């Protein structure tokens, strides 16, 4: 089992920045990929960004050039730096971990609201 605790959400004006962090504990040796998903109101949960294995990254097209994902393997954390935020970035952001055995773990979610 892997436990995930997220932090860093909040309210920000368009064009602003936020940094999300996620700390993993438990069976961290089994972690293969770490990343962030989001779910807007009335929308399906979607991939925002993830780090696979030793460092390959994937980003949603809508966040490329604005968001940066990073992983600290020593601290078992994954962070998402979000710049130039837009109202359409609003949603609940979930930390996700995929294990080497194919298990999926989710954080409790943190709200990000981009509004003036």
BAFI-3210 file (N, C-alpha, C; in Angstrom, 3 decimals, decimal comma, padded with zeros to 6 digits):
// residues 116
n [1|2|3|4|5|6|7|8|9|10|11|12|13|14|15|16|17|18|19|20|21|22|23|24|25|26|27|28|29|30|31|32|33|34|35|36|37|38|39|40|41|42|43|44|45|46|47|48|49|50|51|52|53|54|55|56|57|58|59|60|61|62|63|64|65|66|67|68|69|70|71|72|73|74|75|76|77|78|79|80|81|82|83|84|85|86|87|88|89|90|91|92|93|94|95|96|97|98|99|100|101|102|103|104|105|106|107|108|109|110|111|112|113|114|115|116]
n.u [000,837|000,384|000,447|-000,789|-000,327|-001,507|-000,759|-001,082|-003,042|-005,511|-006,902|-006,427|-005,600|-006,255|-003,421|-001,718|000,310|000,714|001,871|001,779|002,167|003,020|003,275|004,578|004,124|004,668|004,637|006,879|008,910|007,773|006,904|006,385|005,518|004,681|002,313|-000,010|-003,484|-006,534|-009,851|-012,427|-015,472|-018,238|-016,784|-014,662|-012,073|-008,755|-005,478|-002,849|-000,053|002,811|005,458|007,415|008,931|012,395|012,462|011,144|008,714|005,245|002,880|-000,313|-001,641|-002,817|-001,476|001,178|004,278|003,445|003,086|005,128|006,388|007,942|010,109|011,182|013,142|014,487|013,009|010,608|008,569|006,366|005,987|004,081|004,511|002,685|002,178|001,092|-001,701|-005,015|-008,580|-009,758|-008,159|-009,141|-010,187|-010,347|-007,377|-005,560|-003,168|-001,330|-000,156|001,467|002,122|004,796|003,618|001,286|-000,695|-002,861|-002,793|-004,347|-004,391|-006,186|-007,135|-006,933|-008,197|-008,084|-008,597|-009,088|-009,649|-010,906]
n.v [-001,203|002,239|005,434|008,689|012,142|015,258|018,722|022,311|023,439|025,967|029,310|031,352|034,129|034,557|033,953|033,710|031,730|028,454|025,902|022,503|019,799|016,408|013,873|010,679|007,634|004,485|001,572|002,447|001,517|000,215|002,008|003,127|005,060|008,516|011,107|013,697|014,195|015,759|016,949|018,639|020,472|018,559|017,172|014,548|012,822|013,725|013,235|015,288|015,647|013,476|011,498|008,971|006,018|006,435|009,079|009,998|012,149|013,035|015,306|016,894|018,324|020,787|021,966|022,123|023,793|025,504|024,191|022,317|019,234|017,551|015,294|014,121|011,722|011,032|012,147|011,107|012,501|014,248|017,020|019,741|022,431|025,159|027,543|030,654|030,367|029,454|030,060|027,689|025,766|025,200|022,960|019,783|018,511|015,559|013,519|010,833|007,518|004,910|001,531|-000,896|-003,324|-002,846|-001,624|001,075|004,159|006,808|010,242|012,338|014,529|017,955|021,213|023,443|026,658|028,958|032,171|035,481]
n.w [000,000|-000,705|000,626|000,088|000,421|-000,255|-000,918|-001,200|-002,873|-003,823|-004,127|-006,906|-008,991|-012,531|-014,585|-012,495|-010,176|-008,782|-006,571|-006,311|-004,055|-003,278|-001,007|-000,591|001,165|002,873|000,964|-000,712|-002,293|-004,344|-006,163|-009,452|-011,372|-010,963|-010,613|-011,639|-011,790|-012,841|-012,147|-013,445|-012,798|-013,631|-015,474|-016,824|-015,051|-015,790|-017,151|-016,073|-015,740|-015,629|-014,249|-015,442|-014,496|-014,432|-015,183|-017,475|-018,894|-019,186|-020,477|-020,453|-023,404|-023,010|-020,903|-021,447|-021,429|-019,474|-017,049|-014,786|-013,880|-011,179|-009,433|-006,341|-005,416|-003,124|-001,082|-001,603|-002,962|-005,201|-007,275|-008,634|-010,508|-011,321|-013,646|-015,129|-014,877|-015,866|-016,036|-016,901|-015,812|-013,406|-010,865|-009,123|-008,037|-008,242|-006,753|-008,095|-008,005|-009,642|-009,299|-009,588|-009,755|-010,967|-009,512|-008,533|-006,878|-005,114|-004,110|-001,753|-003,022|-004,019|-004,070|-006,777|-007,730|-010,216|-010,612|-011,055]
ca.u [000,000|001,052|-000,398|-000,428|-000,860|-001,314|-000,854|-000,741|-004,116|-006,036|-007,517|-005,431|-006,121|-005,696|-002,050|-000,945|001,015|000,548|002,709|001,195|003,119|002,429|004,240|004,216|004,650|004,235|005,425|007,419|009,817|006,994|006,449|006,943|005,271|003,984|001,792|-001,172|-004,690|-007,485|-011,248|-013,230|-016,891|-018,953|-015,852|-013,961|-010,719|-007,814|-004,060|-002,220|001,374|003,318|006,839|007,422|010,220|013,521|012,377|010,357|007,542|004,128|002,031|-001,472|-001,346|-003,341|-000,618|002,571|004,863|002,990|003,232|006,331|006,340|009,256|010,047|012,324|013,111|014,999|011,943|009,375|007,563|006,196|005,450|003,589|004,576|001,691|002,318|000,163|-002,938|-006,203|-009,808|-010,038|-007,341|-009,865|-010,647|-009,713|-006,151|-005,287|-001,878|-001,480|001,027|001,310|003,169|005,394|002,708|000,075|-001,699|-003,013|-003,093|-004,785|-004,506|-007,556|-007,500|-006,799|-008,935|-007,425|-009,584|-008,472|-010,753|-010,658]
ca.v [000,000|003,550|006,528|009,950|013,350|016,402|020,065|023,398|024,014|027,237|030,249|032,219|034,888|034,164|034,394|033,437|030,452|027,621|024,708|021,365|018,783|015,143|013,041|009,266|006,814|003,097|000,696|003,349|000,787|-000,317|003,096|003,184|006,394|009,467|012,178|014,494|014,223|016,748|016,748|019,840|020,250|017,957|016,606|013,347|013,000|013,687|013,341|016,595|015,396|012,352|011,073|007,520|005,390|007,237|010,491|010,374|012,914|013,268|016,444|017,181|019,406|022,053|022,541|022,160|025,127|026,260|023,349|021,500|018,203|017,135|014,217|014,010|010,327|010,932|012,542|010,439|013,513|014,725|018,376|020,297|023,891|025,607|028,965|031,199|029,619|029,902|029,583|026,297|024,874|024,972|021,601|019,058|017,874|014,321|012,861|009,432|006,659|003,592|000,650|-001,868|-004,465|-002,434|-001,020|002,523|004,813|008,190|011,119|012,753|015,637|019,324|022,110|024,585|027,549|030,101|033,097|036,869]
ca.w [000,000|-000,744|001,082|-000,556|001,052|-001,137|-000,345|-002,091|-003,675|-003,340|-005,057|-007,537|-010,119|-013,835|-014,775|-011,295|-010,035|-007,603|-006,561|-005,601|-003,627|-002,863|-000,293|-000,568|002,254|002,776|000,090|-001,734|-003,163|-005,458|-007,039|-010,799|-011,902|-010,099|-011,438|-011,240|-012,597|-012,367|-012,531|-013,374|-012,531|-014,738|-016,449|-016,421|-014,551|-016,895|-016,835|-016,216|-015,966|-014,863|-014,431|-015,586|-014,271|-013,950|-015,456|-018,655|-018,491|-020,098|-020,122|-021,274|-024,338|-022,500|-019,862|-021,903|-021,404|-018,302|-015,853|-014,717|-012,857|-010,704|-008,447|-005,429|-004,999|-001,758|-000,163|-002,041|-003,261|-006,564|-007,238|-009,893|-010,565|-012,296|-013,961|-016,131|-014,687|-016,577|-015,392|-017,274|-014,984|-012,162|-010,627|-008,034|-008,517|-007,510|-006,905|-008,480|-008,058|-010,224|-008,781|-010,507|-009,855|-011,665|-008,625|-008,622|-005,612|-005,307|-002,968|-001,430|-003,902|-003,528|-004,972|-007,411|-008,332|-010,911|-010,804|-010,656]
c.u [000,868|000,042|000,131|-001,108|-000,489|-001,386|-000,627|-001,851|-004,574|-006,677|-006,440|-006,079|-005,543|-004,325|-001,140|-000,333|000,625|001,493|002,015|002,303|002,378|003,523|003,725|004,853|004,105|005,172|006,042|008,377|009,107|006,583|007,157|006,725|004,481|003,480|000,578|-002,274|-005,567|-008,877|-011,990|-014,689|-017,581|-018,074|-015,241|-012,578|-009,746|-006,380|-003,593|-000,744|001,801|004,780|006,833|008,832|011,251|013,437|011,640|009,081|006,498|003,337|000,801|-001,131|-001,744|-002,436|000,844|003,074|004,444|003,218|004,525|006,203|007,756|009,082|011,321|012,303|013,617|013,908|010,617|008,247|007,509|005,514|005,010|003,617|003,669|001,813|001,296|-001,184|-004,113|-007,449|-010,118|-009,130|-008,030|-010,337|-010,017|-008,535|-005,817|-003,870|-002,124|-000,131|000,638|002,449|003,693|004,500|001,395|-001,016|-001,707|-003,428|-003,388|-004,736|-005,959|-008,032|-007,336|-007,422|-008,031|-008,507|-008,873|-009,604|-010,336|-011,742]
c.v [001,248|004,590|007,833|011,105|014,544|017,705|021,082|023,963|025,343|028,049|031,178|032,939|034,356|034,776|034,110|032,060|029,757|026,446|023,655|020,388|017,552|014,305|011,617|008,571|005,394|002,304|001,480|002,660|000,294|000,747|003,053|004,557|007,231|010,602|012,851|014,373|015,336|016,426|018,056|019,481|019,697|017,308|015,308|013,697|012,821|013,807|014,776|016,409|014,201|012,113|009,555|006,998|006,369|008,696|010,921|011,064|012,972|014,460|016,459|018,349|020,766|022,710|022,631|023,597|025,967|025,496|022,553|020,507|017,827|016,114|014,219|012,590|010,146|011,233|011,880|011,440|013,771|016,080|018,805|021,807|024,356|027,118|029,375|030,482|030,296|029,403|028,122|025,294|024,551|023,528|021,018|018,281|016,699|013,839|011,384|008,732|005,338|002,709|-000,275|-003,081|-004,102|-001,872|000,492|003,080|006,285|008,962|011,549|013,894|016,982|020,265|023,224|025,399|028,749|031,050|034,489|037,359]
c.w [000,000|-000,290|000,496|000,168|000,189|-000,359|-001,446|-002,938|-003,118|-004,438|-005,603|-008,704|-011,438|-014,051|-013,606|-011,295|-008,739|-007,729|-005,710|-005,225|-003,138|-002,228|-000,220|000,616|002,103|001,893|-001,063|-002,684|-004,413|-006,473|-008,377|-011,422|-010,894|-010,970|-010,843|-012,276|-012,053|-012,882|-012,340|-013,151|-013,776|-015,790|-015,917|-015,900|-015,719|-016,392|-017,050|-016,565|-015,143|-015,197|-014,409|-015,353|-013,751|-014,364|-016,705|-018,209|-019,602|-019,587|-021,018|-022,185|-023,770|-021,453|-020,281|-021,955|-020,219|-016,998|-015,942|-013,571|-012,469|-009,590|-007,623|-004,865|-003,581|-000,736|-000,507|-002,282|-004,765|-006,480|-008,625|-009,775|-011,680|-012,457|-015,011|-016,072|-015,372|-015,847|-015,711|-016,566|-013,652|-012,045|-009,380|-008,620|-007,607|-007,797|-007,201|-008,465|-008,699|-009,761|-009,873|-010,704|-010,520|-010,784|-008,781|-007,262|-005,873|-003,989|-002,787|-002,324|-003,231|-004,561|-005,478|-008,111|-008,930|-011,287|-010,372|-009,714]
res [x|x|x|x|x|x|x|x|x|x|x|x|x|x|x|x|x|x|x|x|x|x|x|x|x|x|x|x|x|x|x|x|x|x|x|x|x|x|x|x|x|x|x|x|x|x|x|x|x|x|x|x|x|x|x|x|x|x|x|x|x|x|x|x|x|x|x|x|x|x|x|x|x|x|x|x|x|x|x|x|x|x|x|x|x|x|x|x|x|x|x|x|x|x|x|x|x|x|x|x|x|x|x|x|x|x|x|x|x|x|x|x|x|x|x|x]
***
